[in-house]
Amino acid sequence: MTAGQPGTRERSSALPIRPELAGLSPYGAPQIDVPVVLNVNENPYPPSATVVAAIAAAAGDAARTLNRYPEREALALRADLAAYLGADTGVELAPEQIWAANGSNEVMLHLLQAFGGPGRTAVSFAPTYSMYPEYARDTNTAWVAGRRAEDFTVDPAAAVALVTEHRPSVVLLASPNNPTGTALPAEVVEAVYDATEGVVVVDEAYGEFRRSGVPSAVQLLAGRPRLAVSRTMSKAFALAGGRVGYLAADPALVDALRVVRLPYHLSAVTQAVARAALAHAPELLARVAELRATRDRLAADLAGRGHAVAESDANFVLFGRFADRHAVWQGLLDRGVLIREVGPEGWLRVSVGTPGETAAFLAALDEVVATRAGERA
Ligand SMILES: Cc1ncc(COP(=O)(O)O)c(C=O)c1O
């Protein structure tokens, strides 16, 4: 029951595909229709009837003028995003400091299009988000991945040494990191920024789930014209299907992204849907506190069962370590629970679901661990 995922067809050798793309499969986690889906860090709570009605009305209004191209600069949306992010971080932001696109995936592609390219290098610290090397590949940017420490933190001295050696034009720092959940302290971002002349991108896709006291890199923007902080409406806002990501940075950096975007890249419907969701931000975000509490309970429950658990500031938990993680993943799937086989060997990642979904996952995991498939590494 795998929907819409044709395998990679035998390609005709006559196709003049770029050699580095030959034989590659498209990126994406399996979309499998099972009762408990905890594999792509979605928010498990759909919008309420009130929010659905507001979004439908906004989309309906947009439909009336779909004969026209959308507002190309998406200024009203960027103003709403500036107001939201300013309130979330306590930093005043102007609309010109915000860029928006179809998911933070597209925001980051724009960053690599503008600041990467042939003869240039992008750097990050593995294990990290598996799309980063793909943005680099697709923009002909060289890719260098340093290593995180055993506990998945980034050592500032090692990070400075790596960027000093490779002189990247783009550094990608996920905080909280996917798939480990690790948030970066401000000192790491500051040290990397000071050691490079490149653009430093802090990817805060999971920023709203950070534990209290963990700062946002938005607080570091003032006086750092090469720093960009990326966010998304896919996770905390429960709007993954709406495809809206954004970043905050100096207006000059945003202007560089405006050069590489396609004209009218954000559809009128997307802009309207995002603005309606932002108008209901308190309601949409109301579940974030609950998801953080469920995450902390889930991490404690996993640790209590003797599993290794990475500290998480996100809406997922990385746990392990299994001799054969694929067997554990398959055992869970056989019991109707889909999680993600990702991260360092032996580890698995589970998204935070509803309390019911989380309980179903733990029960299935206990069963799998009791079989040979669950042997520890
Ligand atoms: C670290 C990180 N950044 C960015 C994204 C992209 O999210 P979106 O394109 O939905 O905004 C994801 C998605 O899972 C992610 O894990």
The ligand as a Gaussian input file, in Angstrom:
#p B3LYP/6-31G(d) Opt

LIG

0 1
 C       15.836000      20.076000       9.747000
 C       14.779000      20.270000       8.712000
 N       14.804000      21.366000       7.959000
 C       13.894000      21.592000       7.005000
 C       12.868000      20.699000       6.770000
 C       11.931000      20.988000       5.633000
 O       10.664000      21.259000       6.022000
 P        9.627000      22.011000       5.089000
 O       10.164000      22.032000       3.701000
 O        8.371000      21.253000       5.238000
 O        9.545000      23.402000       5.659000
 C       12.772000      19.551000       7.539000
 C       11.686000      18.583000       7.298000
 O       11.515000      17.581000       7.884000
 C       13.760000      19.320000       8.533000
 O       13.744000      18.213000       9.283000

